[in-house]
Amino acid sequence: MMKLDMLLIMIGLLILIIGVLIGVAFLTLLERKVLGYIQIRKGPNKVGLMGVLQPFSDGIKLFTKEQTYLNSSNYYSYFFSPIISFILSLTIWMLIPYFFNLINFNLGVLFFLCCTSMGVYTIMIAGWSSNSNYALLGGLRAIAQTISYEVSLALILLSSILMIMNFNLIYLSTYQDMIWFLFLMFPLCLCWMSSSLAETNRTPFDFAEGESELVSGFNIEYSSGGFALIFLAEYSSILFMSMLFILLYMGGYSLTLFFYLKMVLISFLFIWVRGTLPRYRYDKLMYLCWKIYLPISLNFLLLFLGVKIFLLC
């Protein structure tokens, strides 16, 4: 019986990983199409019907290109950091207990925070082990940014946890039957959205990969499969943060068509922001986190704590 359970868990995880990878593939197609129409052009439309096979041709192209081996790099850490980054971005999806996935986390919030904080190390190692000044500078900027916005995300998350008094994210759906938390915590919801953009290194906060200042950032020395894995990890994180936004503020978890439409909408917002806004300034990014988001999230936390104590008394 135990072997059967383990087999079911493994099959469930395999289906989950394949689903995420297909989702990431078509998210890249959606991004290229949306950016194309924002810039009044077509986007990819040659490979397959309306460019549907474009993500797969991109994947084949990336993984079959020549892999560079740097003579002066710390080879093993340089080679394995994109792989670990990719594994972490897939591991975090275990947080959601789909019907075919028998894992359920009672401390799901802590698991999420642990996985996101581990992602910082992969960026740091990728930048340092390349033994390039550009990569090192990009890595340092990315570390400062990611660590700062993890603090912001954790404190914003605490307000939702205080409302449901549980670390299991699945319970959020039962508490949002009457009213979405989006309406109760609208300022926090906006803070979460922009913090998610910063955490996933997306425009206007894409300083980890600032092409104009840092050539390409921490991933400059990566080519072929290494670059593709970093790319996949980033887009997997975008999909996960979109789903987490829905769990926290837009009705919680349910395996319905409406849930997936909401997920597509939030992912579209990530792309829309990229096509609309220019890059922010780095010092303003840090000011935004420590001087604006931190006080707002702490004040809301105290407010909800007071409301909770009042209701319990």
C-alpha positions as a Python dict, from the first residue, in 0.01 Angstrom:
ca = {
    (1, 'M'): (0, 0, 0),
    (2, 'M'): (283, 237, 88),
    (3, 'K'): (456, 164, -245),
    (4, 'L'): (130, 240, -429),
    (5, 'D'): (98, 574, -245),
    (6, 'M'): (455, 665, -335),
    (7, 'L'): (391, 569, -699),
    (8, 'L'): (77, 786, -710),
    (9, 'I'): (269, 1079, -560),
    (10, 'M'): (546, 1041, -818),
    (11, 'I'): (295, 1022, -1106),
    (12, 'G'): (113, 1326, -968),
    (13, 'L'): (437, 1525, -944),
    (14, 'L'): (534, 1421, -1297),
    (15, 'I'): (199, 1541, -1436),
    (16, 'L'): (238, 1865, -1238),
    (17, 'I'): (589, 1931, -1376),
    (18, 'I'): (481, 1859, -1735),
    (19, 'G'): (180, 2088, -1689),
    (20, 'V'): (397, 2371, -1553),
    (21, 'L'): (650, 2336, -1838),
    (22, 'I'): (373, 2348, -2101),
    (23, 'G'): (224, 2650, -1921),
    (24, 'V'): (563, 2824, -1925),
    (25, 'A'): (603, 2748, -2298),
    (26, 'F'): (273, 2911, -2386),
    (27, 'L'): (331, 3200, -2144),
    (28, 'T'): (637, 3293, -2353),
    (29, 'L'): (419, 3279, -2667),
    (30, 'L'): (154, 3496, -2499),
    (31, 'E'): (422, 3745, -2395),
    (32, 'R'): (567, 3772, -2745),
    (33, 'K'): (221, 3809, -2899),
    (34, 'V'): (103, 4072, -2647),
    (35, 'L'): (428, 4273, -2673),
    (36, 'G'): (396, 4251, -3052),
    (37, 'Y'): (45, 4399, -3052),
    (38, 'I'): (144, 4665, -2794),
    (39, 'Q'): (424, 4770, -3032),
    (40, 'I'): (189, 4748, -3336),
    (41, 'R'): (343, 4437, -3494),
    (42, 'K'): (235, 4075, -3527),
    (43, 'G'): (469, 3882, -3300),
    (44, 'P'): (557, 3520, -3389),
    (45, 'N'): (315, 3391, -3655),
    (46, 'K'): (520, 3168, -3887),
    (47, 'V'): (590, 2843, -3695),
    (48, 'G'): (269, 2641, -3687),
    (49, 'L'): (-84, 2788, -3691),
    (50, 'M'): (-55, 3154, -3572),
    (51, 'G'): (284, 3074, -3417),
    (52, 'V'): (152, 2807, -3176),
    (53, 'L'): (462, 2588, -3223),
    (54, 'Q'): (701, 2882, -3168),
    (55, 'P'): (776, 2798, -2797),
    (56, 'F'): (884, 2444, -2892),
    (57, 'S'): (1109, 2567, -3175),
    (58, 'D'): (1261, 2820, -2930),
    (59, 'G'): (1328, 2538, -2682),
    (60, 'I'): (1490, 2317, -2948),
    (61, 'K'): (1701, 2611, -3068),
    (62, 'L'): (1821, 2698, -2714),
    (63, 'F'): (1909, 2343, -2610),
    (64, 'T'): (2089, 2260, -2936),
    (65, 'K'): (2308, 2572, -2943),
    (66, 'E'): (2677, 2546, -2852),
    (67, 'Q'): (2748, 2528, -2479),
    (68, 'T'): (3038, 2751, -2375),
    (69, 'Y'): (3283, 2633, -2108),
    (70, 'L'): (3468, 2915, -1935),
    (71, 'N'): (3833, 2845, -1859),
    (72, 'S'): (3849, 3064, -1547),
    (73, 'S'): (3504, 2985, -1402),
    (74, 'N'): (3432, 2774, -1093),
    (75, 'Y'): (3303, 2502, -1321),
    (76, 'Y'): (3076, 2287, -1100),
    (77, 'S'): (2898, 2577, -929),
    (78, 'Y'): (2872, 2758, -1267),
    (79, 'F'): (2722, 2447, -1427),
    (80, 'F'): (2481, 2342, -1150),
    (81, 'S'): (2336, 2678, -1036),
    (82, 'P'): (2085, 2707, -1329),
    (83, 'I'): (1982, 2344, -1272),
    (84, 'I'): (1921, 2406, -899),
    (85, 'S'): (1732, 2728, -981),
    (86, 'F'): (1508, 2535, -1221),
    (87, 'I'): (1448, 2253, -969),
    (88, 'L'): (1356, 2507, -697),
    (89, 'S'): (1109, 2683, -926),
    (90, 'L'): (938, 2348, -995),
    (91, 'T'): (956, 2230, -632),
    (92, 'I'): (756, 2530, -513),
    (93, 'W'): (457, 2409, -720),
    (94, 'M'): (417, 2114, -479),
    (95, 'L'): (254, 2367, -247),
    (96, 'I'): (-75, 2327, -432),
    (97, 'P'): (-252, 1991, -373),
    (98, 'Y'): (-408, 1916, -712),
    (99, 'F'): (-649, 1621, -723),
    (100, 'F'): (-376, 1393, -856),
    (101, 'N'): (-108, 1522, -616),
    (102, 'L'): (-138, 1363, -270),
    (103, 'I'): (95, 1608, -91),
    (104, 'N'): (-72, 1869, 132),
    (105, 'F'): (132, 2126, 325),
    (106, 'N'): (1, 2242, 660),
    (107, 'L'): (293, 2487, 671),
    (108, 'G'): (268, 2588, 306),
    (109, 'V'): (355, 2955, 367),
    (110, 'L'): (684, 2861, 534),
    (111, 'F'): (763, 2623, 246),
    (112, 'F'): (699, 2906, -4),
    (113, 'L'): (926, 3147, 184),
    (114, 'C'): (1202, 2885, 215),
    (115, 'C'): (1196, 2805, -158),
    (116, 'T'): (1198, 3172, -265),
    (117, 'S'): (1485, 3253, -27),
    (118, 'M'): (1686, 2958, -162),
    (119, 'G'): (1651, 3109, -510),
    (120, 'V'): (1877, 3397, -400),
    (121, 'Y'): (2170, 3157, -357),
    (122, 'T'): (2140, 3030, -715),
    (123, 'I'): (2161, 3388, -849),
    (124, 'M'): (2457, 3463, -621),
    (125, 'I'): (2645, 3146, -723),
    (126, 'A'): (2566, 3200, -1094),
    (127, 'G'): (2705, 3554, -1080),
    (128, 'W'): (3013, 3467, -872),
    (129, 'S'): (3113, 3140, -1039),
    (130, 'S'): (3116, 3292, -1390),
    (131, 'N'): (3424, 3489, -1278),
    (132, 'S'): (3312, 3793, -1478),
    (133, 'N'): (3281, 4141, -1332),
    (134, 'Y'): (2958, 4205, -1523),
    (135, 'A'): (2803, 3882, -1389),
    (136, 'L'): (2922, 3955, -1034),
    (137, 'L'): (2781, 4310, -1038),
    (138, 'G'): (2449, 4185, -1179),
    (139, 'G'): (2439, 3909, -916),
    (140, 'L'): (2500, 4154, -628),
    (141, 'R'): (2226, 4386, -750),
    (142, 'A'): (1987, 4092, -787),
    (143, 'I'): (2067, 3963, -434),
    (144, 'A'): (2000, 4304, -274),
    (145, 'Q'): (1674, 4339, -467),
    (146, 'T'): (1546, 3986, -402),
    (147, 'I'): (1626, 3984, -30),
    (148, 'S'): (1462, 4326, 19),
    (149, 'Y'): (1140, 4226, -153),
    (150, 'E'): (1126, 3892, 30),
    (151, 'V'): (1086, 4093, 350),
    (152, 'S'): (806, 4291, 184),
    (153, 'L'): (632, 3975, 57),
    (154, 'A'): (656, 3798, 393),
    (155, 'L'): (503, 4091, 586),
    (156, 'I'): (221, 4136, 332),
    (157, 'L'): (158, 3761, 350),
    (158, 'L'): (129, 3777, 730),
    (159, 'S'): (-188, 3990, 707),
    (160, 'S'): (-364, 3719, 506),
    (161, 'I'): (-234, 3450, 743),
    (162, 'L'): (-368, 3649, 1039),
    (163, 'M'): (-713, 3660, 877),
    (164, 'I'): (-737, 3280, 835),
    (165, 'M'): (-513, 3184, 1133),
    (166, 'N'): (-356, 2900, 934),
    (167, 'F'): (-36, 2842, 737),
    (168, 'N'): (-211, 2620, 482),
    (169, 'L'): (-290, 2832, 175),
    (170, 'I'): (-582, 2608, 75),
    (171, 'Y'): (-788, 2744, 368),
    (172, 'L'): (-787, 3085, 199),
    (173, 'S'): (-1066, 2969, -37),
    (174, 'T'): (-1306, 2889, 252),
    (175, 'Y'): (-1259, 3237, 401),
    (176, 'Q'): (-1322, 3413, 66),
    (177, 'D'): (-1667, 3268, -9),
    (178, 'M'): (-1843, 3587, 106),
    (179, 'I'): (-1594, 3853, -5),
    (180, 'W'): (-1254, 3845, -175),
    (181, 'F'): (-959, 3970, 29),
    (182, 'L'): (-892, 4197, -272),
    (183, 'F'): (-1163, 4432, -139),
    (184, 'L'): (-1057, 4406, 226),
    (185, 'M'): (-686, 4466, 158),
    (186, 'F'): (-676, 4663, -167),
    (187, 'P'): (-358, 4866, -83),
    (188, 'L'): (-182, 4545, 28),
    (189, 'C'): (-296, 4375, -291),
    (190, 'L'): (-126, 4647, -500),
    (191, 'C'): (188, 4623, -285),
    (192, 'W'): (192, 4243, -336),
    (193, 'M'): (158, 4282, -713),
    (194, 'S'): (451, 4524, -747),
    (195, 'S'): (659, 4321, -498),
    (196, 'S'): (593, 4013, -714),
    (197, 'L'): (726, 4204, -1016),
    (198, 'A'): (1042, 4289, -822),
    (199, 'E'): (1080, 3935, -683),
    (200, 'T'): (1055, 3777, -1029),
    (201, 'N'): (1292, 4039, -1184),
    (202, 'R'): (1029, 4176, -1422),
    (203, 'T'): (999, 4519, -1581),
    (204, 'P'): (1001, 4788, -1441),
    (205, 'F'): (1219, 4623, -1173),
    (206, 'D'): (1440, 4405, -1398),
    (207, 'F'): (1771, 4527, -1253),
    (208, 'A'): (1904, 4173, -1221),
    (209, 'E'): (1909, 4158, -1601),
    (210, 'G'): (1952, 4525, -1696),
    (211, 'E'): (2080, 4500, -2052),
    (212, 'S'): (2169, 4868, -2086),
    (213, 'E'): (2381, 4888, -1769),
    (214, 'L'): (2505, 4532, -1708),
    (215, 'V'): (2509, 4383, -2061),
    (216, 'S'): (2280, 4105, -1934),
    (217, 'G'): (2336, 4077, -1559),
    (218, 'F'): (2424, 3762, -1365),
    (219, 'N'): (2345, 3532, -1662),
    (220, 'I'): (2578, 3698, -1915),
    (221, 'E'): (2820, 3405, -1936),
    (222, 'Y'): (2544, 3147, -1983),
    (223, 'S'): (2449, 3011, -2323),
    (224, 'S'): (2247, 2722, -2462),
    (225, 'G'): (2090, 2498, -2193),
    (226, 'G'): (2213, 2699, -1893),
    (227, 'F'): (2045, 3016, -2017),
    (228, 'A'): (1729, 2820, -2110),
    (229, 'L'): (1702, 2681, -1755),
    (230, 'I'): (1737, 3029, -1600),
    (231, 'F'): (1472, 3151, -1845),
    (232, 'L'): (1236, 2861, -1756),
    (233, 'A'): (1285, 2919, -1382),
    (234, 'E'): (1193, 3289, -1419),
    (235, 'Y'): (876, 3223, -1619),
    (236, 'S'): (772, 2940, -1387),
    (237, 'S'): (802, 3187, -1097),
    (238, 'I'): (580, 3436, -1285),
    (239, 'L'): (309, 3171, -1324),
    (240, 'F'): (339, 3071, -958),
    (241, 'M'): (320, 3432, -833),
    (242, 'S'): (10, 3482, -1051),
    (243, 'M'): (-150, 3178, -890),
    (244, 'L'): (-49, 3291, -541),
    (245, 'F'): (-211, 3630, -606),
    (246, 'I'): (-539, 3451, -685),
    (247, 'L'): (-508, 3234, -372),
    (248, 'L'): (-449, 3536, -150),
    (249, 'Y'): (-683, 3797, -295),
    (250, 'M'): (-916, 3661, -565),
    (251, 'G'): (-1118, 3381, -413),
    (252, 'G'): (-863, 3114, -329),
    (253, 'Y'): (-796, 2774, -483),
    (254, 'S'): (-1042, 2582, -701),
    (255, 'L'): (-988, 2360, -1004),
    (256, 'T'): (-1240, 2541, -1225),
    (257, 'L'): (-1217, 2722, -1558),
    (258, 'F'): (-1272, 3054, -1378),
    (259, 'F'): (-961, 2991, -1165),
    (260, 'Y'): (-746, 2943, -1476),
    (261, 'L'): (-898, 3250, -1646),
    (262, 'K'): (-801, 3457, -1341),
    (263, 'M'): (-451, 3311, -1360),
    (264, 'V'): (-422, 3407, -1729),
    (265, 'L'): (-544, 3759, -1644),
    (266, 'I'): (-278, 3814, -1376),
    (267, 'S'): (-6, 3667, -1602),
    (268, 'F'): (-127, 3908, -1873),
    (269, 'L'): (-82, 4196, -1625),
    (270, 'F'): (285, 4097, -1581),
    (271, 'I'): (328, 4120, -1960),
    (272, 'W'): (122, 4438, -1995),
    (273, 'V'): (341, 4613, -1738),
    (274, 'R'): (651, 4507, -1933),
    (275, 'G'): (513, 4654, -2255),
    (276, 'T'): (402, 4981, -2090),
    (277, 'L'): (639, 5100, -1819),
    (278, 'P'): (1005, 5209, -1845),
    (279, 'R'): (1270, 5071, -1609),
    (280, 'Y'): (1274, 5218, -1258),
    (281, 'R'): (1582, 5363, -1090),
    (282, 'Y'): (1764, 5127, -852),
    (283, 'D'): (1778, 5360, -549),
    (284, 'K'): (1405, 5434, -592),
    (285, 'L'): (1336, 5060, -600),
    (286, 'M'): (1504, 5017, -261),
    (287, 'Y'): (1331, 5329, -125),
    (288, 'L'): (996, 5186, -239),
    (289, 'C'): (1057, 4864, -46),
    (290, 'W'): (1202, 4991, 281),
    (291, 'K'): (1030, 5332, 314),
    (292, 'I'): (686, 5264, 166),
    (293, 'Y'): (594, 4894, 150),
    (294, 'L'): (745, 4805, 487),
    (295, 'P'): (548, 5071, 687),
    (296, 'I'): (225, 4998, 493),
    (297, 'S'): (247, 4621, 551),
    (298, 'L'): (332, 4667, 921),
    (299, 'N'): (42, 4911, 972),
    (300, 'F'): (-203, 4674, 805),
    (301, 'L'): (-68, 4388, 1012),
    (302, 'L'): (-133, 4585, 1333),
    (303, 'L'): (-479, 4683, 1207),
    (304, 'F'): (-581, 4323, 1134),
    (305, 'L'): (-428, 4209, 1463),
    (306, 'G'): (-640, 4468, 1647),
    (307, 'V'): (-954, 4362, 1459),
    (308, 'K'): (-884, 3996, 1535),
    (309, 'I'): (-832, 4061, 1909),
    (310, 'F'): (-1148, 4276, 1918),
    (311, 'L'): (-1355, 4000, 1754),
    (312, 'L'): (-1215, 3733, 1987),
    (313, 'C'): (-1291, 3944, 2294),
}
